[in-house]
Amino acid sequence: MTPAAQDEEDSGIHCRLDELLAARGMTLTQLSERVGVSIVNLSVLKNDRARAIRYSTLRAICDALQCEVGELLVLAPRA
């Protein structure tokens, strides 16, 4: 992979969805039902493969998890 392709793929943002779900005893399926977002799309976000997220989706996830955006999305440590 070229350096440019790597930069494009690695946003430097980490999604803590797994940790927040575990802390709240909630499954990805339950979150999907609460926010109206497919499990596939939530999985893409959870695995740090998302390239974008709508503010409305971000708000819905934060509301369902009772968290702030900064608890869900954090800067990943630089390699």
All heavy atoms as a GROMACS GRO file, in nm:
protein
  598
    1MET      N    1   0.085  -0.118   0.000
    1MET     CA    2   0.000   0.000   0.000
    1MET      C    3   0.089   0.124   0.000
    1MET      O    4   0.184   0.133   0.078
    1MET     CB    5  -0.089  -0.004   0.124
    1MET     CG    6  -0.188   0.109   0.131
    1MET     SD    7  -0.298   0.100   0.275
    1MET     CE    8  -0.397  -0.040   0.236
    2THR      N    9   0.056   0.218  -0.084
    2THR     CA   10   0.135   0.341  -0.092
    2THR      C   11   0.108   0.426   0.031
    2THR      O   12   0.003   0.415   0.094
    2THR     CB   13   0.098   0.422  -0.218
    2THR    OG1   14  -0.035   0.469  -0.204
    2THR    CG2   15   0.114   0.339  -0.344
    3PRO      N   16   0.201   0.514   0.066
    3PRO     CA   17   0.179   0.602   0.181
    3PRO      C   18   0.051   0.685   0.167
    3PRO      O   19  -0.021   0.705   0.263
    3PRO     CB   20   0.303   0.691   0.184
    3PRO     CG   21   0.409   0.611   0.116
    3PRO     CD   22   0.336   0.530   0.012
    4ALA      N   23   0.022   0.732   0.046
    4ALA     CA   24  -0.100   0.812   0.026
    4ALA      C   25  -0.225   0.728   0.052
    4ALA      O   26  -0.319   0.775   0.114
    4ALA     CB   27  -0.104   0.868  -0.116
    5ALA      N   28  -0.225   0.603   0.007
    5ALA     CA   29  -0.339   0.515   0.029
    5ALA      C   30  -0.355   0.485   0.178
    5ALA      O   31  -0.466   0.478   0.230
    5ALA     CB   32  -0.324   0.386  -0.050
    6GLN      N   33  -0.241   0.467   0.248
    6GLN     CA   34  -0.246   0.440   0.392
    6GLN      C   35  -0.305   0.560   0.465
    6GLN      O   36  -0.387   0.544   0.555
    6GLN     CB   37  -0.106   0.408   0.444
    6GLN     CG   38  -0.102   0.380   0.594
    6GLN     CD   39  -0.182   0.259   0.635
    6GLN    OE1   40  -0.188   0.160   0.564
    6GLN    NE2   41  -0.246   0.265   0.750
    7ASP      N   42  -0.262   0.682   0.428
    7ASP     CA   43  -0.314   0.803   0.491
    7ASP      C   44  -0.464   0.814   0.471
    7ASP      O   45  -0.537   0.855   0.560
    7ASP     CB   46  -0.246   0.928   0.435
    7ASP     CG   47  -0.104   0.943   0.484
    7ASP    OD1   48  -0.067   0.874   0.583
    7ASP    OD2   49  -0.028   1.021   0.424
    8GLU      N   50  -0.510   0.779   0.351
    8GLU     CA   51  -0.650   0.788   0.320
    8GLU      C   52  -0.731   0.688   0.403
    8GLU      O   53  -0.840   0.717   0.446
    8GLU     CB   54  -0.669   0.757   0.171
    8GLU     CG   55  -0.781   0.833   0.107
    8GLU     CD   56  -0.782   0.805  -0.041
    8GLU    OE1   57  -0.847   0.709  -0.082
    8GLU    OE2   58  -0.717   0.882  -0.114
    9GLU      N   59  -0.674   0.570   0.427
    9GLU     CA   60  -0.745   0.466   0.500
    9GLU      C   61  -0.742   0.489   0.650
    9GLU      O   62  -0.836   0.459   0.720
    9GLU     CB   63  -0.682   0.330   0.466
    9GLU     CG   64  -0.770   0.216   0.507
    9GLU     CD   65  -0.722   0.085   0.447
    9GLU    OE1   66  -0.714   0.077   0.324
    9GLU    OE2   67  -0.692  -0.005   0.525
   10ASP      N   68  -0.634   0.542   0.704
   10ASP     CA   69  -0.618   0.562   0.847
   10ASP      C   70  -0.650   0.706   0.883
   10ASP      O   71  -0.569   0.795   0.863
   10ASP     CB   72  -0.474   0.526   0.887
   10ASP     CG   73  -0.453   0.537   1.037
   10ASP    OD1   74  -0.552   0.547   1.112
   10ASP    OD2   75  -0.336   0.536   1.078
   11SER      N   76  -0.768   0.727   0.939
   11SER     CA   77  -0.811   0.863   0.970
   11SER      C   78  -0.750   0.918   1.097
   11SER      O   79  -0.754   1.037   1.122
   11SER     CB   80  -0.963   0.867   0.984
   11SER     OG   81  -1.002   0.792   1.098
   12GLY      N   82  -0.695   0.828   1.181
   12GLY     CA   83  -0.643   0.874   1.308
   12GLY      C   84  -0.752   0.890   1.413
   12GLY      O   85  -0.728   0.940   1.521
   13ILE      N   86  -0.873   0.847   1.381
   13ILE     CA   87  -0.987   0.852   1.473
   13ILE      C   88  -1.024   0.710   1.511
   13ILE      O   89  -1.035   0.623   1.425
   13ILE     CB   90  -1.109   0.921   1.408
   13ILE    CG1   91  -1.075   1.061   1.359
   13ILE    CG2   92  -1.229   0.922   1.504
   13ILE    CD1   93  -1.044   1.160   1.467
   14HIS      N   94  -1.043   0.687   1.640
   14HIS     CA   95  -1.084   0.554   1.688
   14HIS      C   96  -1.225   0.564   1.746
   14HIS      O   97  -1.255   0.655   1.823
   14HIS     CB   98  -0.986   0.505   1.795
   14HIS     CG   99  -1.034   0.382   1.866
   14HIS    ND1  100  -1.052   0.261   1.803
   14HIS    CD2  101  -1.068   0.362   1.996
   14HIS    CE1  102  -1.095   0.172   1.892
   14HIS    NE2  103  -1.106   0.231   2.008
   15CYS      N  104  -1.310   0.471   1.708
   15CYS     CA  105  -1.446   0.464   1.759
   15CYS      C  106  -1.449   0.366   1.876
   15CYS      O  107  -1.412   0.250   1.861
   15CYS     CB  108  -1.542   0.420   1.650
   15CYS     SG  109  -1.713   0.413   1.708
   16ARG      N  110  -1.495   0.411   1.990
   16ARG     CA  111  -1.499   0.330   2.111
   16ARG      C  112  -1.635   0.262   2.130
   16ARG      O  113  -1.676   0.232   2.242
   16ARG     CB  114  -1.469   0.418   2.233
   16ARG     CG  115  -1.329   0.478   2.230
   16ARG     CD  116  -1.296   0.556   2.356
   16ARG     NE  117  -1.308   0.471   2.474
   16ARG     CZ  118  -1.399   0.488   2.571
   16ARG    NH1  119  -1.486   0.586   2.565
   16ARG    NH2  120  -1.402   0.408   2.675
   17LEU      N  121  -1.704   0.233   2.022
   17LEU     CA  122  -1.839   0.177   2.029
   17LEU      C  123  -1.841   0.046   2.107
   17LEU      O  124  -1.929   0.025   2.192
   17LEU     CB  125  -1.895   0.158   1.889
   17LEU     CG  126  -2.042   0.120   1.878
   17LEU    CD1  127  -2.132   0.216   1.955
   17LEU    CD2  128  -2.084   0.114   1.732
   18ASP      N  129  -1.746  -0.042   2.082
   18ASP     CA  130  -1.740  -0.170   2.154
   18ASP      C  131  -1.734  -0.150   2.305
   18ASP      O  132  -1.807  -0.214   2.380
   18ASP     CB  133  -1.616  -0.249   2.111
   18ASP     CG  134  -1.649  -0.367   2.022
   18ASP    OD1  135  -1.769  -0.396   2.001
   18ASP    OD2  136  -1.556  -0.431   1.973
   19GLU      N  137  -1.644  -0.062   2.348
   19GLU     CA  138  -1.626  -0.038   2.491
   19GLU      C  139  -1.751   0.023   2.554
   19GLU      O  140  -1.791  -0.016   2.664
   19GLU     CB  141  -1.506   0.055   2.515
   19GLU     CG  142  -1.374  -0.005   2.470
   19GLU     CD  143  -1.299   0.086   2.375
   19GLU    OE1  144  -1.221   0.171   2.422
   19GLU    OE2  145  -1.320   0.072   2.253
   20LEU      N  146  -1.814   0.116   2.484
   20LEU     CA  147  -1.934   0.180   2.538
   20LEU      C  148  -2.051   0.083   2.543
   20LEU      O  149  -2.128   0.084   2.640
   20LEU     CB  150  -1.970   0.304   2.455
   20LEU     CG  151  -1.868   0.418   2.463
   20LEU    CD1  152  -1.904   0.528   2.364
   20LEU    CD2  153  -1.861   0.474   2.604
   21LEU      N  154  -2.065  -0.001   2.442
   21LEU     CA  155  -2.170  -0.103   2.443
   21LEU      C  156  -2.149  -0.198   2.561
   21LEU      O  157  -2.244  -0.229   2.634
   21LEU     CB  158  -2.173  -0.181   2.312
   21LEU     CG  159  -2.229  -0.108   2.190
   21LEU    CD1  160  -2.202  -0.190   2.064
   21LEU    CD2  161  -2.378  -0.082   2.206
   22ALA      N  162  -2.028  -0.244   2.579
   22ALA     CA  163  -1.997  -0.339   2.688
   22ALA      C  164  -2.026  -0.275   2.824
   22ALA      O  165  -2.086  -0.339   2.911
   22ALA     CB  166  -1.852  -0.384   2.679
   23ALA      N  167  -1.987  -0.150   2.840
   23ALA     CA  168  -2.007  -0.081   2.968
   23ALA      C  169  -2.156  -0.064   3.000
   23ALA      O  170  -2.194  -0.055   3.116
   23ALA     CB  171  -1.939   0.056   2.965
   24ARG      N  172  -2.239  -0.061   2.896
   24ARG     CA  173  -2.382  -0.041   2.916
   24ARG      C  174  -2.462  -0.172   2.905
   24ARG      O  175  -2.584  -0.171   2.914
   24ARG     CB  176  -2.434   0.062   2.816
   24ARG     CG  177  -2.390   0.203   2.859
   24ARG     CD  178  -2.371   0.293   2.741
   24ARG     NE  179  -2.330   0.427   2.781
   24ARG     CZ  180  -2.206   0.463   2.813
   24ARG    NH1  181  -2.109   0.374   2.814
   24ARG    NH2  182  -2.178   0.587   2.846
   25GLY      N  183  -2.391  -0.281   2.882
   25GLY     CA  184  -2.458  -0.410   2.870
   25GLY      C  185  -2.553  -0.416   2.752
   25GLY      O  186  -2.658  -0.478   2.758
   26MET      N  187  -2.515  -0.349   2.644
   26MET     CA  188  -2.600  -0.340   2.525
   26MET      C  189  -2.532  -0.410   2.408
   26MET      O  190  -2.409  -0.409   2.397
   26MET     CB  191  -2.623  -0.192   2.491
   26MET     CG  192  -2.727  -0.167   2.384
   26MET     SD  193  -2.743   0.009   2.338
   26MET     CE  194  -2.791   0.083   2.492
   27THR      N  195  -2.611  -0.472   2.323
   27THR     CA  196  -2.556  -0.537   2.204
   27THR      C  197  -2.565  -0.443   2.084
   27THR      O  198  -2.642  -0.345   2.086
   27THR     CB  199  -2.632  -0.666   2.170
   27THR    OG1  200  -2.766  -0.632   2.132
   27THR    CG2  201  -2.633  -0.763   2.287
   28LEU      N  202  -2.491  -0.476   1.980
   28LEU     CA  203  -2.497  -0.399   1.856
   28LEU      C  204  -2.638  -0.407   1.797
   28LEU      O  205  -2.688  -0.308   1.743
   28LEU     CB  206  -2.394  -0.454   1.757
   28LEU     CG  207  -2.347  -0.360   1.648
   28LEU    CD1  208  -2.284  -0.235   1.705
   28LEU    CD2  209  -2.249  -0.430   1.557
   29THR      N  210  -2.703  -0.522   1.811
   29THR     CA  211  -2.840  -0.539   1.762
   29THR      C  212  -2.935  -0.445   1.834
   29THR      O  213  -3.020  -0.380   1.771
   29THR     CB  214  -2.885  -0.686   1.780
   29THR    OG1  215  -2.795  -0.769   1.707
   29THR    CG2  216  -3.026  -0.706   1.729
   30GLN      N  217  -2.923  -0.436   1.965
   30GLN     CA  218  -3.009  -0.346   2.042
   30GLN      C  219  -2.986  -0.200   2.002
   30GLN      O  220  -3.081  -0.123   1.987
   30GLN     CB  221  -2.984  -0.364   2.192
   30GLN     CG  222  -3.032  -0.496   2.245
   30GLN     CD  223  -2.983  -0.523   2.386
   30GLN    OE1  224  -2.869  -0.489   2.422
   30GLN    NE2  225  -3.068  -0.585   2.467
   31LEU      N  226  -2.859  -0.163   1.986
   31LEU     CA  227  -2.828  -0.026   1.944
   31LEU      C  228  -2.886   0.002   1.807
   31LEU      O  229  -2.946   0.108   1.784
   31LEU     CB  230  -2.677  -0.003   1.944
   31LEU     CG  231  -2.633   0.138   1.905
   31LEU    CD1  232  -2.684   0.242   2.004
   31LEU    CD2  233  -2.480   0.144   1.894
   32SER      N  234  -2.874  -0.094   1.717
   32SER     CA  235  -2.927  -0.079   1.582
   32SER      C  236  -3.078  -0.052   1.586
   32SER      O  237  -3.128   0.036   1.515
   32SER     CB  238  -2.899  -0.206   1.501
   32SER     OG  239  -2.964  -0.203   1.377
   33GLU      N  240  -3.148  -0.126   1.668
   33GLU     CA  241  -3.293  -0.108   1.681
   33GLU      C  242  -3.327   0.029   1.739
   33GLU      O  243  -3.423   0.093   1.696
   33GLU     CB  244  -3.352  -0.219   1.769
   33GLU     CG  245  -3.348  -0.355   1.702
   33GLU     CD  246  -3.378  -0.470   1.799
   33GLU    OE1  247  -3.395  -0.446   1.921
   33GLU    OE2  248  -3.381  -0.585   1.751
   34ARG      N  249  -3.249   0.075   1.835
   34ARG     CA  250  -3.276   0.205   1.900
   34ARG      C  251  -3.248   0.324   1.811
   34ARG      O  252  -3.317   0.426   1.821
   34ARG     CB  253  -3.195   0.217   2.029
   34ARG     CG  254  -3.243   0.125   2.137
   34ARG     CD  255  -3.167   0.146   2.265
   34ARG     NE  256  -3.202   0.042   2.360
   34ARG     CZ  257  -3.164   0.042   2.486
   34ARG    NH1  258  -3.089   0.140   2.532
   34ARG    NH2  259  -3.200  -0.055   2.566
   35VAL      N  260  -3.145   0.314   1.728
   35VAL     CA  261  -3.106   0.431   1.648
   35VAL      C  262  -3.150   0.424   1.503
   35VAL      O  263  -3.138   0.522   1.430
   35VAL     CB  264  -2.953   0.458   1.656
   35VAL    CG1  265  -2.910   0.483   1.798
   35VAL    CG2  266  -2.873   0.346   1.595
   36GLY      N  267  -3.200   0.308   1.459
   36GLY     CA  268  -3.246   0.297   1.322
   36GLY      C  269  -3.134   0.294   1.219
   36GLY      O  270  -3.150   0.340   1.106
   37VAL      N  271  -3.020   0.239   1.259
   37VAL     CA  272  -2.906   0.225   1.169
   37VAL      C  273  -2.877   0.075   1.159
   37VAL      O  274  -2.882   0.004   1.259
   37VAL     CB  275  -2.782   0.300   1.224
   37VAL    CG1  276  -2.659   0.275   1.139
   37VAL    CG2  277  -2.811   0.449   1.232
   38SER      N  278  -2.846   0.029   1.039
   38SER     CA  279  -2.824  -0.115   1.020
   38SER      C  280  -2.705  -0.165   1.101
   38SER      O  281  -2.610  -0.090   1.129
   38SER     CB  282  -2.801  -0.147   0.872
   38SER     OG  283  -2.673  -0.105   0.832
   39ILE      N  284  -2.712  -0.292   1.136
   39ILE     CA  285  -2.601  -0.355   1.208
   39ILE      C  286  -2.474  -0.348   1.125
   39ILE      O  287  -2.365  -0.323   1.178
   39ILE     CB  288  -2.635  -0.501   1.244
   39ILE    CG1  289  -2.751  -0.504   1.343
   39ILE    CG2  290  -2.513  -0.574   1.300
   39ILE    CD1  291  -2.807  -0.642   1.369
   40VAL      N  292  -2.486  -0.364   0.995
   40VAL     CA  293  -2.370  -0.358   0.906
   40VAL      C  294  -2.302  -0.221   0.916
   40VAL      O  295  -2.180  -0.212   0.930
   40VAL     CB  296  -2.409  -0.390   0.759
   40VAL    CG1  297  -2.294  -0.361   0.665
   40VAL    CG2  298  -2.455  -0.534   0.747
   41ASN      N  299  -2.381  -0.115   0.910
   41ASN     CA  300  -2.323   0.020   0.918
   41ASN      C  301  -2.263   0.048   1.055
   41ASN      O  302  -2.158   0.111   1.065
   41ASN     CB  303  -2.426   0.125   0.881
   41ASN     CG  304  -2.452   0.131   0.732
   41ASN    OD1  305  -2.372   0.083   0.653
   41ASN    ND2  306  -2.565   0.187   0.694
   42LEU      N  307  -2.327  -0.001   1.161
   42LEU     CA  308  -2.270   0.017   1.294
   42LEU      C  309  -2.141  -0.063   1.308
   42LEU      O  310  -2.047  -0.018   1.372
   42LEU     CB  311  -2.371  -0.026   1.402
   42LEU     CG  312  -2.488   0.068   1.423
   42LEU    CD1  313  -2.587   0.008   1.523
   42LEU    CD2  314  -2.444   0.206   1.467
   43SER      N  315  -2.136  -0.179   1.247
   43SER     CA  316  -2.016  -0.262   1.251
   43SER      C  317  -1.900  -0.193   1.180
   43SER      O  318  -1.786  -0.197   1.226
   43SER     CB  319  -2.044  -0.398   1.188
   43SER     OG  320  -1.931  -0.480   1.195
   44VAL      N  321  -1.929  -0.129   1.068
   44VAL     CA  322  -1.826  -0.053   0.994
   44VAL      C  323  -1.770   0.056   1.085
   44VAL      O  324  -1.649   0.077   1.094
   44VAL     CB  325  -1.884   0.006   0.863
   44VAL    CG1  326  -1.791   0.109   0.803
   44VAL    CG2  327  -1.911  -0.106   0.763
   45LEU      N  328  -1.858   0.126   1.155
   45LEU     CA  329  -1.816   0.231   1.247
   45LEU      C  330  -1.734   0.172   1.362
   45LEU      O  331  -1.626   0.220   1.395
   45LEU     CB  332  -1.940   0.304   1.301
   45LEU     CG  333  -1.915   0.420   1.395
   45LEU    CD1  334  -1.839   0.532   1.324
   45LEU    CD2  335  -2.047   0.472   1.448
   46LYS      N  336  -1.785   0.065   1.421
   46LYS     CA  337  -1.722  -0.001   1.536
   46LYS      C  338  -1.581  -0.049   1.503
   46LYS      O  339  -1.492  -0.043   1.587
   46LYS     CB  340  -1.809  -0.119   1.579
   46LYS     CG  341  -1.754  -0.202   1.690
   46LYS     CD  342  -1.850  -0.314   1.727
   46LYS     CE  343  -1.848  -0.426   1.630
   46LYS     NZ  344  -1.762  -0.536   1.661
   47ASN      N  345  -1.560  -0.094   1.381
   47ASN     CA  346  -1.431  -0.148   1.340
   47ASN      C  347  -1.339  -0.044   1.276
   47ASN      O  348  -1.241  -0.078   1.209
   47ASN     CB  349  -1.452  -0.267   1.246
   47ASN     CG  350  -1.514  -0.384   1.318
   47ASN    OD1  351  -1.468  -0.424   1.424
   47ASN    ND2  352  -1.621  -0.438   1.264
   48ASP      N  353  -1.371   0.083   1.296
   48ASP     CA  354  -1.289   0.195   1.247
   48ASP      C  355  -1.271   0.193   1.095
   48ASP      O  356  -1.166   0.231   1.044
   48ASP     CB  357  -1.151   0.196   1.316
   48ASP     CG  358  -1.159   0.231   1.463
   48ASP    OD1  359  -1.252   0.304   1.502
   48ASP    OD2  360  -1.073   0.184   1.540
   49ARG      N  361  -1.372   0.147   1.024
   49ARG     CA  362  -1.365   0.146   0.878
   49ARG      C  363  -1.455   0.252   0.815
   49ARG      O  364  -1.460   0.265   0.694
   49ARG     CB  365  -1.402   0.007   0.824
   49ARG     CG  366  -1.300  -0.099   0.860
   49ARG     CD  367  -1.321  -0.229   0.786
   49ARG     NE  368  -1.460  -0.266   0.770
   49ARG     CZ  369  -1.527  -0.353   0.845
   49ARG    NH1  370  -1.466  -0.412   0.944
   49ARG    NH2  371  -1.653  -0.381   0.822
   50ALA      N  372  -1.526   0.328   0.897
   50ALA     CA  373  -1.616   0.432   0.845
   50ALA      C  374  -1.534   0.549   0.792
   50ALA      O  375  -1.433   0.588   0.849
   50ALA     CB  376  -1.711   0.479   0.953
   51ARG      N  377  -1.579   0.602   0.680
   51ARG     CA  378  -1.513   0.720   0.622
   51ARG      C  379  -1.586   0.847   0.659
   51ARG      O  380  -1.531   0.956   0.652
   51ARG     CB  381  -1.506   0.708   0.471
   51ARG     CG  382  -1.416   0.596   0.427
   51ARG     CD  383  -1.412   0.589   0.276
   51ARG     NE  384  -1.289   0.526   0.234
   51ARG     CZ  385  -1.180   0.593   0.196
   51ARG    NH1  386  -1.180   0.723   0.196
   51ARG    NH2  387  -1.073   0.528   0.161
   52ALA      N  388  -1.712   0.834   0.699
   52ALA     CA  389  -1.794   0.950   0.735
   52ALA      C  390  -1.908   0.903   0.823
   52ALA      O  391  -1.942   0.785   0.826
   52ALA     CB  392  -1.850   1.016   0.609
   53ILE      N  393  -1.967   0.998   0.896
   53ILE     CA  394  -2.085   0.970   0.976
   53ILE      C  395  -2.172   1.095   0.978
   53ILE      O  396  -2.120   1.207   0.991
   53ILE     CB  397  -2.048   0.924   1.120
   53ILE    CG1  398  -2.174   0.886   1.198
   53ILE    CG2  399  -1.966   1.028   1.192
   53ILE    CD1  400  -2.146   0.816   1.330
   54ARG      N  401  -2.300   1.077   0.960
   54ARG     CA  402  -2.392   1.190   0.964
   54ARG      C  403  -2.406   1.239   1.108
   54ARG      O  404  -2.407   1.159   1.201
   54ARG     CB  405  -2.530   1.149   0.913
   54ARG     CG  406  -2.532   1.119   0.767
   54ARG     CD  407  -2.669   1.073   0.726
   54ARG     NE  408  -2.662   1.029   0.588
   54ARG     CZ  409  -2.758   1.046   0.501
   54ARG    NH1  410  -2.871   1.102   0.537
   54ARG    NH2  411  -2.743   1.005   0.377
   55TYR      N  412  -2.421   1.370   1.122
   55TYR     CA  413  -2.441   1.426   1.256
   55TYR      C  414  -2.564   1.367   1.322
   55TYR      O  415  -2.564   1.340   1.442
   55TYR     CB  416  -2.454   1.578   1.250
   55TYR     CG  417  -2.325   1.651   1.226
   55TYR    CD1  418  -2.327   1.779   1.172
   55TYR    CD2  419  -2.202   1.597   1.258
   55TYR    CE1  420  -2.209   1.849   1.150
   55TYR    CE2  421  -2.084   1.666   1.236
   55TYR     CZ  422  -2.088   1.791   1.182
   55TYR     OH  423  -1.973   1.862   1.162
   56SER      N  424  -2.670   1.344   1.244
   56SER     CA  425  -2.793   1.289   1.301
   56SER      C  426  -2.770   1.147   1.354
   56SER      O  427  -2.823   1.110   1.459
   56SER     CB  428  -2.906   1.290   1.199
   56SER     OG  429  -2.870   1.215   1.084
   57THR      N  430  -2.688   1.069   1.285
   57THR     CA  431  -2.655   0.934   1.330
   57THR      C  432  -2.569   0.940   1.455
   57THR      O  433  -2.592   0.868   1.552
   57THR     CB  434  -2.581   0.856   1.220
   57THR    OG1  435  -2.666   0.848   1.105
   57THR    CG2  436  -2.543   0.716   1.266
   58LEU      N  437  -2.472   1.029   1.454
   58LEU     CA  438  -2.384   1.047   1.570
   58LEU      C  439  -2.466   1.087   1.692
   58LEU      O  440  -2.449   1.032   1.801
   58LEU     CB  441  -2.279   1.153   1.536
   58LEU     CG  442  -2.164   1.172   1.631
   58LEU    CD1  443  -2.088   1.043   1.654
   58LEU    CD2  444  -2.071   1.279   1.576
   59ARG      N  445  -2.559   1.178   1.672
   59ARG     CA  446  -2.645   1.223   1.783
   59ARG      C  447  -2.730   1.108   1.834
   59ARG      O  448  -2.744   1.089   1.955
   59ARG     CB  449  -2.733   1.339   1.735
   59ARG     CG  450  -2.832   1.390   1.837
   59ARG     CD  451  -2.759   1.443   1.960
   59ARG     NE  452  -2.850   1.475   2.067
   59ARG     CZ  453  -2.870   1.598   2.111
   59ARG    NH1  454  -2.808   1.700   2.057
   59ARG    NH2  455  -2.951   1.618   2.212
   60ALA      N  456  -2.789   1.029   1.744
   60ALA     CA  457  -2.874   0.918   1.783
   60ALA      C  458  -2.795   0.814   1.863
   60ALA      O  459  -2.844   0.760   1.963
   60ALA     CB  460  -2.938   0.854   1.661
   61ILE      N  461  -2.673   0.784   1.819
   61ILE     CA  462  -2.588   0.688   1.890
   61ILE      C  463  -2.554   0.741   2.030
   61ILE      O  464  -2.565   0.669   2.129
   61ILE     CB  465  -2.461   0.656   1.810
   61ILE    CG1  466  -2.496   0.577   1.684
   61ILE    CG2  467  -2.360   0.578   1.895
   61ILE    CD1  468  -2.381   0.563   1.586
   62CYS      N  469  -2.514   0.867   2.036
   62CYS     CA  470  -2.480   0.927   2.166
   62CYS      C  471  -2.600   0.931   2.259
   62CYS      O  472  -2.587   0.905   2.379
   62CYS     CB  473  -2.420   1.066   2.146
   62CYS     SG  474  -2.252   1.061   2.078
   63ASP      N  475  -2.717   0.962   2.205
   63ASP     CA  476  -2.838   0.962   2.288
   63ASP      C  477  -2.867   0.823   2.342
   63ASP      O  478  -2.897   0.806   2.460
   63ASP     CB  479  -2.959   1.012   2.208
   63ASP     CG  480  -2.958   1.163   2.186
   63ASP    OD1  481  -2.875   1.233   2.249
   63ASP    OD2  482  -3.039   1.210   2.104
   64ALA      N  483  -2.857   0.722   2.256
   64ALA     CA  484  -2.886   0.584   2.297
   64ALA      C  485  -2.786   0.534   2.400
   64ALA      O  486  -2.822   0.457   2.491
   64ALA     CB  487  -2.887   0.492   2.175
   65LEU      N  488  -2.660   0.575   2.386
   65LEU     CA  489  -2.556   0.529   2.478
   65LEU      C  490  -2.537   0.625   2.596
   65LEU      O  491  -2.455   0.598   2.684
   65LEU     CB  492  -2.423   0.513   2.403
   65LEU     CG  493  -2.419   0.405   2.297
   65LEU    CD1  494  -2.287   0.408   2.222
   65LEU    CD2  495  -2.442   0.268   2.359
   66GLN      N  496  -2.610   0.735   2.594
   66GLN     CA  497  -2.598   0.839   2.697
   66GLN      C  498  -2.451   0.878   2.716
   66GLN      O  499  -2.395   0.869   2.825
   66GLN     CB  500  -2.660   0.792   2.828
   66GLN     CG  501  -2.809   0.767   2.816
   66GLN     CD  502  -2.874   0.721   2.945
   66GLN    OE1  503  -2.808   0.666   3.033
   66GLN    NE2  504  -3.002   0.745   2.956
   67CYS      N  505  -2.392   0.920   2.605
   67CYS     CA  506  -2.252   0.960   2.609
   67CYS      C  507  -2.234   1.087   2.526
   67CYS      O  508  -2.323   1.129   2.454
   67CYS     CB  509  -2.162   0.849   2.555
   67CYS     SG  510  -2.175   0.820   2.377
   68GLU      N  511  -2.116   1.144   2.537
   68GLU     CA  512  -2.077   1.259   2.458
   68GLU      C  513  -2.002   1.211   2.334
   68GLU      O  514  -1.944   1.101   2.336
   68GLU     CB  515  -1.987   1.352   2.539
   68GLU     CG  516  -2.055   1.416   2.658
   68GLU     CD  517  -2.161   1.518   2.619
   68GLU    OE1  518  -2.142   1.588   2.517
   68GLU    OE2  519  -2.263   1.525   2.689
   69VAL      N  520  -1.998   1.292   2.232
   69VAL     CA  521  -1.927   1.257   2.109
   69VAL      C  522  -1.780   1.222   2.139
   69VAL      O  523  -1.727   1.126   2.086
   69VAL     CB  524  -1.935   1.372   2.005
   69VAL    CG1  525  -1.848   1.343   1.884
   69VAL    CG2  526  -2.079   1.397   1.965
   70GLY      N  527  -1.718   1.296   2.228
   70GLY     CA  528  -1.579   1.274   2.264
   70GLY      C  529  -1.554   1.144   2.339
   70GLY      O  530  -1.439   1.100   2.351
   71GLU      N  531  -1.658   1.084   2.391
   71GLU     CA  532  -1.644   0.952   2.454
   71GLU      C  533  -1.652   0.842   2.348
   71GLU      O  534  -1.596   0.734   2.366
   71GLU     CB  535  -1.754   0.929   2.556
   71GLU     CG  536  -1.748   1.022   2.676
   71GLU     CD  537  -1.869   1.005   2.765
   71GLU    OE1  538  -1.865   0.915   2.851
   71GLU    OE2  539  -1.966   1.080   2.746
   72LEU      N  540  -1.723   0.870   2.240
   72LEU     CA  541  -1.742   0.773   2.133
   72LEU      C  542  -1.626   0.777   2.033
   72LEU      O  543  -1.572   0.674   1.995
   72LEU     CB  544  -1.874   0.800   2.060
   72LEU     CG  545  -1.908   0.708   1.942
   72LEU    CD1  546  -1.928   0.564   1.990
   72LEU    CD2  547  -2.033   0.760   1.872
   73LEU      N  548  -1.588   0.896   1.992
   73LEU     CA  549  -1.481   0.914   1.894
   73LEU      C  550  -1.362   0.980   1.959
   73LEU      O  551  -1.374   1.088   2.017
   73LEU     CB  552  -1.530   0.999   1.776
   73LEU     CG  553  -1.650   0.945   1.699
   73LEU    CD1  554  -1.694   1.047   1.595
   73LEU    CD2  555  -1.618   0.812   1.636
   74VAL      N  556  -1.246   0.915   1.952
   74VAL     CA  557  -1.125   0.968   2.013
   74VAL      C  558  -1.012   0.964   1.912
   74VAL      O  559  -1.015   0.887   1.816
   74VAL     CB  560  -1.086   0.888   2.140
   74VAL    CG1  561  -1.192   0.898   2.248
   74VAL    CG2  562  -1.058   0.742   2.107
   75LEU      N  563  -0.911   1.046   1.936
   75LEU     CA  564  -0.792   1.041   1.851
   75LEU      C  565  -0.714   0.915   1.883
   75LEU      O  566  -0.691   0.882   1.999
   75LEU     CB  567  -0.704   1.164   1.877
   75LEU     CG  568  -0.758   1.297   1.830
   75LEU    CD1  569  -0.665   1.410   1.874
   75LEU    CD2  570  -0.778   1.298   1.680
   76ALA      N  571  -0.676   0.844   1.777
   76ALA     CA  572  -0.594   0.723   1.794
   76ALA      C  573  -0.450   0.765   1.816
   76ALA      O  574  -0.405   0.866   1.761
   76ALA     CB  575  -0.606   0.636   1.670
   77PRO      N  576  -0.376   0.688   1.896
   77PRO     CA  577  -0.234   0.720   1.915
   77PRO      C  578  -0.160   0.715   1.781
   77PRO      O  579  -0.191   0.631   1.697
   77PRO     CB  580  -0.183   0.611   2.008
   77PRO     CG  581  -0.303   0.541   2.060
   77PRO     CD  582  -0.418   0.570   1.967
   78ARG      N  583  -0.068   0.804   1.762
   78ARG     CA  584   0.014   0.804   1.640
   78ARG      C  585   0.112   0.688   1.644
   78ARG      O  586   0.168   0.658   1.748
   78ARG     CB  587   0.088   0.935   1.623
   78ARG     CG  588  -0.008   1.051   1.600
   78ARG     CD  589   0.068   1.168   1.544
   78ARG     NE  590  -0.021   1.283   1.532
   78ARG     CZ  591  -0.076   1.321   1.419
   78ARG    NH1  592  -0.053   1.256   1.308
   78ARG    NH2  593  -0.155   1.426   1.415
   79ALA      N  594   0.130   0.628   1.528
   79ALA     CA  595   0.222   0.512   1.520
   79ALA      C  596   0.366   0.554   1.524
   79ALA      O  597   0.404   0.660   1.502
   79ALA     CB  598   0.194   0.434   1.392
   0.00000   0.00000   0.00000
